[in-house]
């Protein structure tokens, strides 16, 4: 009898735990990426140069060398698998922050399982995280 009750409880607990894990992974990835976006903007202003972040479906490179910074670029790669093996990012693009702090604006979407989070970069280079949602 006790085993049957435990089995029924696990039936409900496992999906809820998986969903919680996905949302925590997206939150952590979103927070880390937002920090990198803010860091790129501040670095561009402080060093009076362009700073780029290049995005792929599974990673991003902070201070990527796009042909303008040469040896001073940091080229620090962050793999999204450190947050979740299911984590993906779109669109695959490069966001460049100018020496004035402005950026090519747009939206980035992080997805893990059925949970997604978005980061919006506005034209003046500021990033904002949107609340998590479900994949449509």
N, C-alpha and C positions, 0 to 999 in steps of 0.2 A: 504494500500500500504506500509506504513512504517513497519507494522508488518511483512509483507511478506519479505521485504528486510532484516529485523533483523533476521528472521528465516533462510534465505539463508546464511547470514553471520555466524550464530551460527553453521550451518551444517558444515562449514569449520573450524571454530575456535575450537570447542570442541575436535576433534581428534588431532589437532596440540597441544593444551594445554595439553592433556593427555600424548602425546609423550614427551613433554617438561618436565612434572612432573616426568615421569619415568627416563629420562636421568639425571635430577637433583638429584633424589633419589639415583641412581647408583653412580653418582659422589661423593655425600656426604658420602655414605657408603664406597666407594673405598678410599677416602681421610682419613676417620676415621680408617679403617682397616690398611692402609699403615702406619699411625702414630703409631698404636699399634705394628705393626711388627718392626718398627724402635726402639720403646721403649723396646720391648722384647730383641732385640739384645744388646742395650746399658745396660739394666739391667743385662743381663747375663755377660757381660764384667765387669761391675762395682762391682757386688756382687760375681764374680768368681763362678758361679753356672749355671746349666741349667735352662732355662725358656721356657715354652711351651705355645702354643696357640692351643686349641682344637676346631675344627670346626664341626658344625652340619649344616643341611640344613637351619635352621632358626636363628642360633646364633653362637657366639664363646665365649670361656672363655679365658681371658688373664691371664697368669701366672697360668695355670691349674696345679693341683697337680697330677703328673704322678708317684707318689711314691718316688720322689727324694728330694722334698723340704719341705714336712711336714707343720709345722705351719707358716713358713715364706711366703708361697705362697699367692698371693693376691686374686686369684680366682674371678676375676671381669668379670661378664657375660655381653655381649652386644647383645641385641635382634635386629635382622634385621628389625623387624616390626616397629621400631622407624623411619626408613627411608621410608618404603613403606610396605603396607600390602601384596604386591605381591613379595617382595624381597626374593631371595633364594641364597644359596651359595653351590658351589661344588668344589672339592670333599670334602667329610667329612673325615677329617684326623687330625692328630696332627703334627704341625711343632714345632720342638725343637731347640732352640738356645743354643749352648754349651758355656762354660765359655770362649772359644776363639772367640766367635761371629759367628762361622760357623753354618749352619743349614741344615736340610734335605730339599733340594731344590725342587721346583715344581711350579705349576701355580694354582691360585685360581680364580674362575669365579663367579662374582656377577651378578644376573639377576633380572630384574623387568620388567614385561610385555615383550615387544619386544626389550628392551635395555639391553646390557650386557657390563661389564667392567672386565678386568683381572688384576691381580697382579701376578708378577713373583718374586719368591724368588730364588736368585742364591746360589751357594754352599758356598760363603763366608758370607751369611746371609743378603745380601742387598735386599730390595724390590723395585720393579719398577712397576708403574702403566702404563697400555697400554691405548691408546685412546678408547673411547667408540665405540661400534659397535652394529649392529642389530643381533638378535638371528638368526642363520642360519636355 
